[in-house]
Structures are given as structure tokens and as C-alpha cells.
Amino acid sequence: MAQLRIALAQVDATVGDLTGNAGRTVEWTRRAADRGAHLVVFPEMSLTGYPVEDLALRKSFVDASIATLEATARRLADEGLGGLPVVLGHLDRRADVVDRVGQPAGAPLDAAAVLHQGRVVVRTAKHHLPNYGVFDEYRYFVRGDRLPVFRLHGVDVAVAICEDLWQEGGPVTVTHEAGAQLLVVPNASPYERNKDDVRLELCARRAREAGCALAYVNLVGGQDELVFDGDSVIVTGEGELIARGPQFEEGLLVADLELPPAPAEFTPGETPADGCDGTTITIERVLLSAGPVEPYPPEEPPCAEPLGDLGEVYGALVLGVRDYVRKNGFRSVILGLSGGIDSALVATIAADAIGPENVHAVLMPSRYSSDHSITDAEDLVKRQGLHARTVPIRGIVDAYEAELELHGLAAENLQARVRGNILMGLSNEHGHLVLTTGNKSELATGYSTLYGDSAGGFGPIKDVPKTTVFALSRWRDDRTDGGHPFVRPSDTAPIPQNIIDKPPSAELRPGQLDTDSLPAYDVLDALLDDYVEKDMGRDELIAAGHDPELVERVIRLVDAAEYKRRQYPPGPKITPKNFGRDRRLPITNKWREIVAPHTTDPARDA
């Protein structure tokens, strides 16, 4: 058997920060060298960050990516790291493709390169381009058609990129034909709930198909609405898990692989192969080093324990907030703290993400605010050590109402809009990022006030259903001793129990409860999951057991609120279909799942 010590560097790259990402590449390569690695693999497009979206169509950015790639290869050699081969994701272009209508301008490539001894030794590009969910890669890239296979210490290593694992045929099939002993796969696979087990099973299946060990390295970090969760894995050719990286944290996953030696004969050059997907893929063989190395004493490879369902959701939300704040140059956040469950959870996430000393809460009681809401909010501030100030809004609202003669729903919504104005004013004055506190159930049904609840720069729980808000709050209160990488230890539960126990209310009129306008959230969230996530129509929803009258009402609410959702700030994606990149419906739209006269609904018009 041949031994190869591989290091997977799951790093947090920033889109567009070529200099910073190149520096991170050198830093983590040095860490891998210090661990005695023979090969280090970085995630998909880690040199440019991912996704770059329309930056891929800008010639200057592609030029800069290519130049930085070559400069990074030289820098690694200059700093004594040139002997350690590096697989690095970057943005490239095809020089042999002429621009034409219907093809991305400049023929950009979602690429990876092998850097060795100061040179870019070989390049490849993603073959299968995803064009579903959050992905628009037919818009940005042309397809790659090469499979590099480089010989390193007596082992043949092939390189494929992300989606090439998810689709049948292509690079995985050709890896088997090429007889490689190891397939390395750089990835930028966004987090969504329960995806980690799907990925692991996929890696095991593809390893068996390729007939070799497989090393999957994934990006970490928040990028606008997307959160990348790391969770890199290495599996044997039989699909057995060897090593696993942590979730939502940067890390270097190092493992010693015992691999069958490659055939003694090795002929550099190119060979065409059938991709079994209607394409021909060129196998490009490159020699880096022929002979095996002296084996290391065996080490037990790390195998991080998954965080669990709610633990990984919480980690995604905290990392999404932390990176949005950090990468966009903010130092602090501000939010309205009402004494309700949503703002309580958002405040807690923010405190865990950037520290309580950087979280500013504003209590804005109105004439309808209950005494317990005010005291509950004050209790939360004290428990967590947040900055807080109280700005009563009754006088402001009274002045508006007297001047504008507002009544009923308009007067109710005025309170939310006054609060939004106060938060935005304090944001402008002090440079805080305003966090909105709306959850997915409210956004789905339009149970929010445009330019009130939606006023802000980032929505930490916009993709979190209300039932999950409650579950996360209980889960977080049970973690006072830490035991989770994104939880600060504390002497007391961060969220007062009364906030979790009391019925939800917007407190915009006397005695108001959410259930005055919406069904119970456990019933509503189950229906929304089927309608929004699974795209079931009216008849399918009823056949699935949902109440017919409720089905028709909720469909009307969801469809009528599209214009509101379009104006809501971004927030971390945790579900398979978030309101944003995943779900794109026209605002002006006459299609209806039901034919019924329009009726005014408080939730719809709030």
C-alpha cells in the first residue's frame, strides 16, 4: 500500500477579496506543511469566494483571479512551500471559445488548479453546472471537459468539482476509467437542514462508483443569504467514513490514507474518454513525483461529531450573522426588543455571533405594550449583558394619528413604522446594522408591516418557521454550560421562560394575539411546508390532509404577500427553499391556485 497524508483546508473565503483569500491560502498551506501533509486541497473557488454571481462576467475580475492564482503559486514557492502540491479553486476562462449569444460573456470557468513548485501545473473546471435552487451556473460559466490525474508519491489523484458529484456520469465515471486511487473534490455546497447526511451518503456512493477513496472539502462561512457549513469528509473506496471535519468552523482535516499503489508505468499526456453523459472528457495525466514516500507512524484521523438538528441550525444562523456583520464592515447591530419570542431569539443569536457588548437593543413600548413584555425584555437584557435604551413611542404615534387621522389597521401599522424609523435613525447616527426580527411563517403569510417590521439590513430568522423559533429558543436555554461552538457559556438561561411560554402577539391593539389572524403555528407551518417548500397545489394540499378552508385562506395570504417578501432584507438560508434565491415568483401574477373573490385579511394587509 502507498501512504498519502492529505489535508483538507475548509476555509472561510470572502467574495472578491483576492488578496485576503490568497493570504489565507498560504497560511493554511503552511499549517498543512507543519502537519507533514503531502497534499492540501482547498474548497471550490476559495481564491475568489463563492458565489461571485455577475462578477464572473466582468473581464477585469476574471483577469485578476487568473493573475492572483499564478502569483499565489510563486508566493508559495518563495515561502518554502512549493514542494507541497495545492489544489485551489478559482475563477478561470476558456480561451478556445468564441463569445456568442446565449453563452456567458468571456466563457468563465468554475475552476480548480494544481499548484506545485511555483507553477500552475494543471487546470480543470466544473463539468456539471447546477441550475436549480440557489444556483444559476448556466448564466455564469461554460462547462469544463477535462479530468486532471496527477501522480503524487506513487498515487494517481483525480480532481472533480462539487456538482460533478451530484450528477450521473462525467468526471466520476471517467475517474474510474482513469484508474485513479484518490478523487479529491473541492466544494462550495450551501447548508440546508439535514443536508449533511445526504452529502455523506452521496460521497460514499460516488467513491464506490469511482472505485477509489474520495476526499470532499467544503467551504465555510456566510455569504449574503448562503451559509457554507464545512463538514468535509474522507471516505474509502468502499464508502466507509475515514475522517470528518467540524461544522461551521474553519479547520484542517488531516488524514493518512493507505491506498493501492498506482501502476509503475505512467505516461504524461492526454487521452479522450466517454463521460457516459453524452460528452467526451479528456484525461490529462501529469507527473509530480513518482515514487512512494517513507510512511508516517499511523495516526487516528479526526472524526468530528455532527452538531445535531437544532445545533446545526443554530450554528448556521450565528455564522450567517457573524460573517454578514464582519464582511460588510459593521462592528455592531441594533434591533427592537419587544419582549416577544422572535426578537428574543434574534438578540441571542446576535450576542453569540458578535458578543453582547456589540448588540444594542431598543425597547419601544406603546400604549398596547403589556407590562410583562417590558419586564421580559428588560430581563433578557440583564441576563445577556446587552446595551439597551427605552424609547416610548406613544407620543410619536399620537402625533402621527392626530395629523393624519389614521384609524384601524393603518393606525396599528403606524406603530411598527414608527419603530422602524427609530431603529433606522439610530443606525444612521451610530453606524449599527439593523437586524429585523420576522420569521418565515410571518413572511409567508404577509403578517408583517412593510417599512416597519421589514426595515433593516439583515434578517437572522427570515428562513426560520415559527415552530422552529420556539424549538431553537428552548434548545439555546438548555445550553448555558456551552458545549456547542457557537454558544457562550452563562450562569443563567439567556431567554426568560415567560417569553417562551406566553402566546405570541404583535401588541398593536388591545389583547391582540397572533391566533386572531393566523391558525396555530404548528398547523400553519405544516401547511406552509407543503405549499412553499414542496410546491403542492390546492388539491394536493387537501389530499395531504390539510383543512380545505384553511388551505384556500393560506394560499391567498402567501400569494398576495409576494411584494412584501421581495422588499425584505436578506437572511441566512436554512431550509431547502428560502424566500430569496430559491423561490422566485412574479409579483404581478394572475395565476391562482383557487378561484375565489378577494377578501380583506388582517394578515394580508398588515
Salt bridges, closest charged atoms under 4 A:
ASP12 OD2 - ARG326 NH2 3.32
ASP12 OD1 - LYS327 NZ 2.77
GLU27 OE2 - ARG31 NH2 2.49
GLU44 OE2 - LYS126 NZ 2.70
GLU53 OE2 - ARG581 NH1 3.18
ASP54 OD2 - ARG139 NH2 3.01
ASP63 OD2 - LYS59 NZ 2.76
ASP63 OD1 - ARG93 NH1 2.85
GLU70 OE2 - ARG123 NH2 3.21
GLU79 OE1 - ARG30 NH2 2.27
GLU79 OE2 - ARG75 NE 3.00
ASP92 OD2 - HIS90 NE2 3.21
ASP92 OD2 - ARG123 NH1 3.10
ASP96 OD2 - ARG94 NH2 2.95
ASP110 OD2 - LYS126 NZ 3.15
ASP136 OD1 - ARG584 NH1 3.26
GLU137 OE1 - LYS126 NZ 2.92
ASP145 OD2 - ARG94 NH1 3.82
ASP156 OD1 - ARG151 NE 2.71
GLU168 OE1 - ARG206 NH1 3.39
GLU192 OE1 - LYS573 NZ 3.34
GLU201 OE1 - ARG205 NH1 2.60
GLU209 OE1 - ARG206 NH1 2.94
GLU225 OE2 - LYS462 NZ 3.36
ASP229 OD1 - ARG199 NH2 2.75
ASP231 OD1 - ARG244 NE 2.79
GLU250 OE2 - ARG24 NH1 2.67
ASP256 OD1 - ARG5 NE 2.58
GLU270 OE2 - ARG146 NH2 2.34
ASP277 OD2 - HIS127 NE2 2.80
ASP277 OD2 - HIS128 NE2 3.73
GLU284 OE1 - ARG146 NE 3.19
GLU299 OE2 - ARG5 NH2 3.61
ASP309 OD2 - ARG193 NH2 2.65
ASP323 OD1 - ARG326 NH2 2.87
ASP323 OD2 - LYS327 NZ 3.41
ASP342 OD2 - LYS466 NZ 2.77
ASP352 OD2 - ARG476 NE 2.78
ASP352 OD1 - ARG488 NE 3.04
ASP376 OD2 - HIS372 ND1 3.89
ASP376 OD2 - LYS502 NZ 2.89
ASP379 OD1 - ARG383 NE 3.10
ASP398 OD1 - ARG367 NH2 2.30
ASP398 OD2 - ARG394 NE 3.89
GLU401 OE1 - ARG367 NH2 3.32
GLU412 OE2 - ARG509 NH1 3.25
ASP463 OD1 - LYS440 NZ 2.94
ASP516 OD2 - ARG509 NH2 3.87
ASP529 OD2 - LYS534 NZ 2.30
ASP530 OD1 - LYS534 NZ 3.54
ASP530 OD2 - HIS546 NE2 2.68
GLU533 OE2 - LYS440 NZ 2.40
ASP535 OD2 - LYS577 NZ 2.54
ASP539 OD1 - ARG538 NH1 2.71
GLU552 OE2 - ARG538 NE 2.99
GLU562 OE1 - ARG565 NH2 2.77
GLU562 OE1 - ARG583 NH1 3.33
ASP582 OD2 - LYS573 NZ 2.44
ASP601 OD2 - ARG553 NE 3.00
ASP605 OD1 - ARG604 NH1 2.55
